[in-house]
Structure formats: structure tokens, C-alpha cells
Amino acid sequence: MSDTNVDLVVLGGGSGGYAAALRAAELGSSVVLIEKEKVGGTCLHWGCVPAKTLLHAAEVADEAREGLTLGVRTSFDGVDVPALLKYKDGVINRLYKGLQGLIKSRKITTVEGVGRYEGGTTVSVGEDRYIGKDVVLATGSYSRSLPGLEIEGRVITSTQALSLEWIPQKAIVLGGGVIGVEFASTWASFGAEVTIVEALPSLVPAEDPWAVKQLERAFRKRKIAFKTGVRFSGVTQDESGVTVTLEDGTTLQADLLLVAVGRGPATAGCGFEEAGVTMDRGFVITDERLHTNLPHVYAVGDIVPGLQLAHRGFQQGIFVAEEIAGLDPVVVPDVNIPKITYCDPNIASVGLTEAKAVEQHGKDAIETYAYDLGGNGKSQILKTAGGVKVVRVKDGPIVGVHMVGARVGELIGEAQLIVNWEAYPEDVAPLVHGHPSQYEAVGEAMLAMAGKPLHVHD
């Protein structure tokens, strides 16, 4: 047994953990970063990055299929799965090597192994103990299932789906949230027949109903089937496929069932509860500045209740390192963190939905405007439909922006600044937006809300 004393011990090397380690090292602290698998965590290796490489390949497949509509002789002849996986793994490996080099250059000590929080500011890995002046808990999340639903064979989660060595002809996706609609979109682009099953009344239920309606319309056009407001009952499988039963008596057959019912906090067996950390259903409870109930112990990322987004965890890691250093960083509430769903079409949003804005400010105090991408030149070039919806307090700031359309995930940066800086439409309307661009749609929406609509039909 050996003891190592440092300024900061970080348990978990995902987006939140490695960001805390990098920022703390930059601020002059000695850091130990403990990770049981690979630094970069779920997002880099088994989540965001690999999923988006497949979604980009799906976009290419759609463009190949539709080339003749643009006057280009292309066709879609199927997917070379080994080449697709090689492309995906190449992206991951380049980013992983870059991250490893960055961590090494900051003189962060990386410990490979299963860490356990022992209380105080001590984390053990096997027989070795790492003792910091402060500790950051950042153990991430795992793919949830439903009670009694075993993940095996043709019943898979997103982790297995990202390395699947074949494209299903028919697939059932259990869960219509972000992960579910992204995989449904990818497989549909690759030629699969996909059905989504969602217990709640709509797909992507966390989004503004206006955006949901746009997405569901687009999915119908793409022949992606979805059954909402109906619960899963059970599944059987054999060598040829799966049979899914719903509570309304419907049965569905497919090659596989993707279970995409959300992610849970990966805290079991980490020692948190035994050491006295306040927990709730597996989550670590913190104050708004990410302090746990124990002195010098912080938590970041998916184990903290709220949005489970890699960029949230990343920013929280930076925040905690600066908090420990006494820099008094600014708290960004979850509602003002951008959300992007990369299906086709994309959904991107930041701030309050219309319903939440009404709940906070009152119905008579809120006004909204939705700009249709039909009036946007670049969106017509891209052959995409959708729009930009703006929610504001009357005679006050913009409190929410919601977008639907191909590639609108790239437009959310401006919207994030507008919402977080509490800008008025009149502040943004005079700013010049490049032409022809999709982000002109944001400018047009601001012009309209400022009382001077141009490319808008009465």
C-alpha cells in the first residue's frame, strides 16, 4: 500500500473529470486523474463522438440517394460496415491521442484502475491511496434499461449499437428521446425500417412542442414510424429477430431492439453513500456551486441531477477547478445550456420553452415568433424544412430560442449568447448576418420580433 498526496484527486476521466484536471493543472495544482477505462469517457469512446460519426455517414448516404434531385448522378448502394467502423474508430483514436498528449503535457498523473472514494479527501485504487486537498467525483453514467429487461443478444443499448457489425433491415427503438431519435435517423438513412416506441405522448418530450411537431412531421416524411403514449410490455428473441409486445396488445417484429430509455448515474460501488455523501436515487446532490455536503468534495457531470450532456460536464469541470482556486466562476443554470439532437432534421434549443416561460412570467407577459426556413436561401439550397422559434418577455429579453432543420445544431452558439446575455430583439436585429447562410434565419427572427419583419408573409 502506498499513499500519494496531491492538490486535487479527480475520480473519473470523462468530459467533466478531465476538464477539471486540465484546468486545475493550468492553475498550478498537482493533479491525479483516476479512470477505470479510457480517458475521454463515454462521450469520446461510446457516446457523442462515435454516434455523430455515424450520423454524418448517414447524411452522406442521404445525399448520395438524392443526388439526382440536384442534377448530380449519384446513388446509394449500401453501407460498407467495416469501412464505416474504421472511419468511426479513426476519429475516436485521433481525438484520444490528442487528449492523452494534452494530459501528459500538463503533468497530470493518470491512474488506470477502479477508484473508490474512502471519505475525507481520499480515493483508493486497489491497495494504493490518493489523498488530495480537494476531491472531484466524476464517475459519469451508464445506459439504463427497464426492470426485468435484460440486455443480451438482439436486445442492445447504444454502446453495442455503435459497434454493430451489420445494418438491421428492421429495428425497434425503445425510447424517443435524444439517443433514440438519433439512432432511428441513422438507421433509416442506411435503409432500415425503423419504429420508435415512446411511453410519453411525443418524441423528444423535453423540447418545445413546436419543435416536436416539426420533428414528427419530418420523421413521417422520412417513413420513420413512431408509437407514442404506449408502454413497452415485453420482448422475446430467437436467432432471426425480436418480437416486442406493447401494453395496448400491439406486437412488433424486427431484427433487433435498441433500448434507449436514458442514462443513469454510475455511482454504484464507488463508496459515495458509505462515506456519507448525500445521494438521491444514485445521483450525488450538490449546491449550485457543485459542492457536496462534505468539505472539499465536489461532483460534476452526469452524476449531478440535471441535463446529462458532455458539454455541461466539461464546463462544470472547469467551474470546479476555478472554484477551488478561489476565482469565483459564474454559474450557468442548466436551462441556459444549449441542447442539440443530431437527427435529421437537427433540433437545437437554449433557454425556456414557451410553456416554461409562461409558467415563470405569466401568459400575458410572454410573446413568441416562429420564422419558417422556407424563407431562408441556404436552407432551400440544403433542401431542409424547419424554423427558428423565439420566446421573449414582452418589452423584455429573449428567454428561449428553439430551432429545427438540417445542421441547425451549428447555429445554437449565437442563440446561447442572446439568451445568456439577456439580449432584446432590438439589440440583435441591427447585427449583420452573412448571406446566404442558415444563421440568417436567426437574424430574420430577431428583425420580426423587433417589429420590422422582411422576408415574412403577413
N, C-alpha and C positions, 0 to 999 in steps of 0.2 A: 504494500500500500504506500502511495506517495501523495503528498499534498502540494498543490501548485497555487500560489497566491498571485492574483492579478487585480486590476481595477474593475474589470467587467467580465462576467461569465454570461454567455448567451446560450440558452438551451433551445436548439432548433435552427437550422441553416436555410430556411426558406426565405421568401421575399422580406418578411419582417425581421427575421433574425439576422440575415447577412447585412441588411441595410443598417441595423443598429450597430453591428460590429464595425462596418466600414466607417460610419460617421463618428463613432466613438474613437476609433483609431486615428481618424483625421484630426480629432480634437485633442489628441495626445495621450489617450488612455491605452494601457496594455489590455489586450482582449483575448479571451479563449472562446472559440466558437465550436459548440458540440453538435454534431449531426450524425444520425444513425444510418443515413443512406448517402445521398449526394447533395452537396451544397447547391442551392438553387431551388430545392424543394419541389413540391407538386407543380407549381406554375411552370417552371422550366422543363421538368422532365416528364410529368404525367398529366399536365393540365393545359393551361392557357397556350403556351407556345406550340406544343405539338398539335393541339386542336385547331389552332389558327393556320398552321401549315396545311392541314387537310382542307380547311375551308378555302384557302387560296387555290389549292389544286381543284377544288370543286368549282370555283369561279372560272378557272381556265377551261374546265370541262364544259361549262355552260356557254362560254364564249366560242369554243370550238363547235358546239352543237348549233349555235345561232349565227355562225359566220356568214352564211349566205344572205341573211337579212340585212347585212351591212355591205354586201357585194364582195365578200371575201370567201373563196372556195375552201372551206374547212369542214371537217366532220368529226364527230365524236365516235371513236372506235373502241372505247372501253378503257379500263384502268389497268396499268401495269403495276400491280400491288408491290412487288419487291422494289421497283424503282421509286414508287411513292414513299415507301417506308425509308428508303435510303435518303431521299430528299429531306424527309422529316428529321431523321436522325442526324443528318449533316447540319441542319440548322441548330438543333439542340447542342451538338458537340462543339460547334464553334462558339456558341454563347457560354457553354460550360467552361471551356478552356479559358475564355476571356475572363470569366468570373474568378476562376481559380488563380489566374495570374494577378488579378486585382487584389485579391485577399492576401496573396503572398507578398505583394509589393507593399502592403500596409503593415506587414509584420504581425499579422493576426495568427495566433496559434489555432490550427484546426484539429479537433479531436474526433476521430471516427469511432462511433460506438453509441450504444443506447444509454442516454443520460437519465438520471433520476434526481429530482430535487429532494434534498435531505433536510430542508428547513434552514432558517437563517439566510446566509448568502452562499450556501454550499450546494454543489451539484456533483454527484458521483458518476463515474463510468467504470463499471466493474469494481476493481479494488482501489482505483485512484479517485482522489477528491480534488475538486477545483473550487477555490474559495475566492470570491470577489468582494469588492466594496459594495457592488450592486449586482443584481441578477435580473436578466430579462428572460421571461418564459415565452417561447415562440414555437410551440410544437405542431402548429398547423391543424389540418383537417383530413378527414377520410371520406370516401364515398359511402353514403348511408344506404341502407336497404329498408325494407318493411319487415315488421315482426313475422317470423316464420318463412320469409322469402330468402332461400339460400342462393348465394352467388356461386354458380358452378355450371360447367358445360356450356349450354347455349343461353344461359341467363348470365349476363355480364354487366359490369359497370363501365364508366368512361375509361378507366385505366386499361382494361382489357381491349376496349374498342379502339383505342389509339394505336394498338399494335396488332390489330386483327389482320390476318394474312389473306383474307378474302373479302369481297364486297357482297353483302347479302342481297338476294333478289327481293326479299320481303323482310321488313323489320318492324317490330313494335317497340315504341319508345314509351316507357312508363315515367311520366313527368313532363310537363310542358313549360318548365322554367328555362333558364338560360342554357344549361347544358343540354337539355332535351331538344330544344328547338335548333340548337347549333348542329347536333348530330343528325337530326332529321333533315336539315337543309343540306348537309354534306352528302349523306347517302342518297337523297333524292337527285342531287346533281350528278352523282355517279350512276344513276339509272335505277335505283332501288324503288320499290313500292313501300312507302312508309306510312304508318299510322301512329299518332301520338295519343296517349291516354292520360288525361289530367283530371284529378278529382275536383278541383276548383272550377268555377264557371267559365274561365277563359284561359288562354295561353298567357305566358309571361304576366301573371297576375299582379306583380309588383309595379308594373308600368301604368302610365296614364291610359284610361280606356280608349282615348282617341288613337294612341299608338297601337294598342292591342287590336283595334278594329282594322287598322291599316295592315298589320302583320297577318291577321287571319284572312283578310281578303287576298293578300299576295300568296299565302300558302294554298288557298283554294285554287287560285290560278295556276299554281305550280303542281297541283294534284297531290299535295301532301295532305293526307286525311288526318283529322283530329276529332277525338271524342272528349268533350269537356263536361264537367258536372257529373261524372260517373266514376265510381271507385273500382279499383282492382280487387279481384276476389282470389284468384289463384292461377298457377301455371303448371303445366306438365310438359315434359320434353322427352323426345326419343332421338334416334340417330339422324332423323331427317328434319327435325324442327321443333317448334314450341306451339302449344295451344294455350292461349290466355283466356281466362274467364273473368267477366266483369260482373259487378253486383246486380246489374239490370238483366242478367242472363245472357248477354251477348258473348259469343266466343270468337276469338280472332286467331288466325294461324299465320306463322311466319317462320323464317329461318332462325331468328334469334330474338331475344327480349333484352333491350338495354334498360337497365334500372337507373334512372336519373332523377331521384327524389330528393336531391340536395346533399349537402355535406355536413358532417358532424365534427365537433371539436376532438382532436386527437390528444386527449389528456389521460385516458385510462392507463394505469400502471406507471405514471410519471411521478407519483409521490406527492402531488399537489395537495390533495384533500388531507392526506395523513399528516402533512406538515402544517396544516392549519390555514391554507389558502381558502378564502371564501369562494364557493363554487355554486353554480346553478345549472342542473341538467348537463353537467360536463363542461360548461363554459366557465372561464375564470372571470370573476367580477372585478372591475376596476372603477376608479373615478374617471372623470373626463380627461384627466391628465395621465391616465394609464397606470396609476399606482394601484397595486393590490392592497389588501388590508394589512399586509406585512411590511415593515420598514425595509426600504432599499430593494424591494422586489416589484418588478413591473411585468406587464403582459402586453403582447401585441399580436395583431393578425387574426386569423380565423378562430382562435380560442377565446377572443373577446367578443361578446354579443354585438351583433350589428351586421353590416354588409360583409360578406365573405368575398373580398376582391383582393387580388395580388397587389394592386397599386395602393389600396388602403393600408395593407400590412406594411408595405415598403415605406410609405410616408410615416406610419406610426413608429417604425424602427428608427427613422431619422429623428422624429419628435422625441422619443425616449432618450436617445443619446444626448440630444441638446438639453432636455430637461435635467438629466443627471449632471450635465456640465454647468447648469445654472443659467442657461441662455434664455429662459422663459419663452419657448416657442409658442406660436399661435395655434389654438385648437381649431381644426376644421371639422365641423359636425358631419356625420355620415350623409345627411340629406344633401350636402353641398359637394359630395364626391361624385364625379361622373361615373355613369354605368353604361357599358356598351355590350350589346348582344350581337355577335358577328354572323348571324344567319343572313340569308338573302331574302328580303332586304334587311340591312342593319337596323337596330333600334339603339338610339343613344339618348341619354337624358341626364339632367342635373337639376337639383332643386326640387321644389314641391310639385306634386301632381295638382290638377285643378281641385280635386276633392280635398286634398290636404290643405291647400291654400284657403279654401272656403272654411274648412274646419278651424283654421287658425285665425282668420281675419274676418269671417262672415261673408255670406253670399253677395251682399250688396257692395262689398269692398273689393271684389276681385273682377278683373276682366281678362279675357283671353283672345288670342288671334291665331289662326292656323293658315300658314302660307302653303299653297299646293306646289309641289315640284314640277307640275305641268307648265308653270311659267318660268322655269329655270333652264337656260340654254344647255348647260353642261349635263344636267340630269336627263334632258331629252337626248343628248348625244349618247349618254350611257344607257338609254332606254330603261330608265328606272322611274317608278312612281313612289309617291310618299309626300312628305311635307315637313314643315317646322311649325310646332305649336309653342306659343309664348304665353306664360302666365304672369300677370303682374298685379300689384296692388294699385287700385285706381289712384291716379295722380302720384304714384309712388314707384318703388323699384320693381324690377323684374325678379320674380322669386322662383321661376321654373322655366326650363326650355326642354322640349321633347322633339326628337327627330326620328323619321323613318325614311329609309331609302338606301340604295346601294352606296356603300362607302361613307355614310354619314358619321360613322364612328370617328372618322378623321376630322370632323367639324366640331366636335364637342369642346375642344380647347377654348375657342372664343366664348362659347356659351358658359363654360365654367368661370371664366373671368367676369363675364357680365353678372352672373348670379352672385359670385363670392364678393365682388366689389359693389354689389347693390346698385348697379347702374340703372338709370332710367332709359327708356327707349330713345328719348331725346338726346341722351349722351352718345348713343351708338349710331343713330341714324346719319349723322354727318360724316362718319368714317367711311372711307372709300374701300369697297370690296372689289377684288380683281375680277375681270370679265374675260372670257366666260368661265366661271367657277361655280362649284356647288355651294361654296360658302357665301356666295351672293344671296342665297336663299335666306341666310340669317339677316343680312342687311335689308333685304326686302321686307322681312317680317318686322324688323325694327322701324323701318320707314312707315309701314302701315300702322303700327302701334303709336307712332309719334304723330299720326294724323295726316300723313302725306303718302298714301299708297300710290304706287306707279303701275307695276305690272300685275294689277289686280282687277278682276271683273267685279262690277257692282252687283 
